């Protein structure tokens, strides 16, 4: 279990690690606090094995059937689809119910050029915070994707 307070602290550490200065961190922290919605008092993380299993299924069986369509089936829609998928998958295959997945909101960059707003997923795994890019079906390591995009977290809804 992870408490709301523990989750908030973990997210602030991520913000701090991804800020270029203390002043930027302070402003980002204030805005993050106003923008984010952390609803539950307790969160029930998933296991890494279950997440990796679900991601493999998502990439091979679900993702090929989802077609990106601007404004209709774009980043926020992929993130919502992934939340619904992971909850069903964990319940059907691991008999687990979880409240530990939500939406991360921010902006993305490629080659240091700001591309715009973006939505992806946040998921609590064991005692850690992971971010998932549902359009690729991959874990974002250090908020970077395998295809070269950099993500800047601005808020979460979980």
Order of alpha helices (4+ residues) and beta strands (2+ residues): beta-alpha-alpha-beta-alpha-alpha-beta-beta-beta-beta-beta
